[in-house]
Amino acid sequence: MSKPTRTRRAAVAASALCAATLLAGGTGATAASAPAEDGVRISMAAARQCGLYRDGSAAMYGNCGTGNERILVTYLISPSEYFCVPAGESRYVGSWNWTFRAYVRGTC
């Protein structure tokens, strides 16, 4: 077997191992909140998630900044998507199993 073929096979194996690790791992805590007497949920600021995080099988993005964020979310198989996440809010950005990364790309 030639050296380029061995190198290529090693790269493919490393990529597969990385993808399997990403799909199998990744424990993320959910943002804690408690229901109030009138049914309104109160967010606990100390427990708020910032950036890309997991909520069950959902991939969420939390904006802990003071301004709206335009984010680019990349997926393992499907095309990338842009989302606008208002300040202090979280937004569903896809299934956790298929979401790869989220990048801040400015304001919206």
N, C-alpha and C positions, 0 to 999 in steps of 0.2 A: 504494500500500500504506500503511495507517495505521501510526502510530508504535507502538501496542501490538502489532500483528502483527509488525513488524520486531523489536521487543524480544523477543517470545516466540520467534521463529525464531533469534535470536542466542543466547538462553539454551539452547535445545535443541541448537544446534550446539556450544556450549561444553561442555554436559554430555556429548555424544557424544564430543567430543575428549578430555575428561577420562577417560571410561570406556575409550576405546581406548588411552590412555596407560597406564592402570593394568593393563589386560589384556596389553599388549605388553611392558611394562617389568618392573621389579622383580627385580633380581638379588639373591639372598640367599645367603650362605655357609652351608654345612652345618656343624654342630658336628663338630669333629675328634675322633676317638677312635681308639685303637689297640688291637688285640686282645692280650690277655695270653697267657701260656703255657697257662693252663688254659681258654682260650676266653672268659673274662670280658672285657667291653669296659670300658676305663678311660676315663672322661671327663676331658678336659683343661679345668680350670676357666677358664683364660684364653680358650679358644676357645668357651665355652658361649654360646649365643644366648639373649637375653632378649627377651620380648615376642613379637609375631607375626613369623615369618620363613618363608622358603621352603626346602623340602628337596625338590629335584626338582620334581614336580608337586603335592606336598603342602604344605598350609599347616599350620605347626606353631606352638605357643605354648610358649615356655620361661619357667618361673617361676624367677627367680634370687633371689627373696626367701627369707625364713626361715619364712614361714607359707604355708598353703594359700591359693590365690587363686580366687575365683569370677569367671569372665570371661564377658562377653557378646560373642559373635561375630556380626557382621552379614555378610550375603551379598548379592551383586548381585541375585539373583532370588528365592531361597527365604527363608523366615522366619528370623529370628535364633534363636540357640541359646545356652544357658548351659552352661558346662563348669566342672568343678572340677579345678584343676591343683595337685598336691601340690608342696610346697617342693622346689626343686632338680631338678625333672623337667620333661620336655617332653611335650606331648600333641598328637596329630593332631586338627585342628579342621575339616578339609574340603579340597576341591580348591583349589589356589592360584588358578586362573582364576576361581573364583566367590566367593572370600572377600574381603570388603571391609575390615573393621576388627575389632579386638578391644579391648574396654574392661574394665578391672578394676572389678568391682561389689561388692567386699567379700571376705569370707572364707567358707570352707565347711568 
